[in-house]
Amino acid sequence: MDIIKNIYYFYQNGFKNMTLGNFLWKIIFLKLLVIALFLNYFIYNKSLKSEYKTDEQKIDFVYKNLISGNK
């Protein structure tokens, strides 16, 4: 148990005393956030408008999901 405390305090003091590292970590998290938002909005955008072009296809999709949900 004592070794876990030592490891925790080692990392805690290391991150507390960083100057340039804090700025770099903020940039890394900002980049990850931008990448996640970009992928979510442009790549993973799955909606009825993007998947099905006609009203008949949309109605069929909704109908099939409603029917399969009741079983």
C-alpha positions in Angstrom: 0.0 0.0 0.0 2.9 2.3 0.8 4.3 1.9 -2.7 1.0 3.0 -4.3 1.1 6.2 -2.2 4.7 6.9 -3.3 3.8 6.4 -7.0 0.8 8.7 -6.6 2.8 11.5 -4.9 5.6 11.1 -7.5 3.1 11.8 -10.3 1.3 14.5 -8.3 4.4 16.4 -7.6 5.6 16.0 -11.2 2.5 17.4 -12.7 2.2 20.1 -10.1 5.7 21.5 -10.9 5.4 21.4 -14.7 5.5 24.7 -16.5 5.8 24.0 -20.2 4.2 20.6 -19.8 0.9 22.1 -18.6 0.7 24.2 -21.8 1.5 21.1 -24.0 -1.2 19.0 -22.2 -3.7 21.7 -22.8 -2.9 21.7 -26.5 -3.1 17.9 -26.6 -6.6 17.9 -25.0 -7.7 20.7 -27.3 -6.6 18.8 -30.4 -8.4 15.6 -29.2 -11.6 17.6 -28.6 -11.4 19.2 -32.1 -10.7 15.7 -33.7 -13.6 14.2 -31.8 -16.0 16.9 -32.7 -14.9 16.8 -36.4 -15.4 13.0 -36.6 -18.7 13.1 -34.8 -20.1 15.9 -37.0 -18.7 15.0 -40.4 -17.8 11.3 -40.4 -20.3 9.6 -38.0 -23.3 11.8 -38.9 -26.0 9.2 -39.5 -29.5 10.5 -39.8 -32.5 9.8 -41.8 -31.7 12.7 -44.1 -28.2 11.4 -44.9 -29.0 7.7 -45.1 -32.3 7.7 -47.0 -33.1 10.0 -49.9 -36.8 9.4 -50.5 -39.7 9.6 -48.1 -40.6 5.9 -48.9 -37.2 4.7 -47.7 -37.5 6.7 -44.5 -41.0 5.4 -43.8 -39.9 1.9 -44.4 -36.9 2.2 -42.1 -39.0 3.6 -39.2 -41.8 1.0 -39.8 -39.3 -1.9 -39.7 -37.7 -0.6 -36.5 -41.0 -0.1 -34.8 -42.1 -3.6 -35.7 -38.9 -5.2 -34.6 -38.9 -3.4 -31.3 -42.2 -5.0 -30.3 -41.0 -8.5 -30.6 
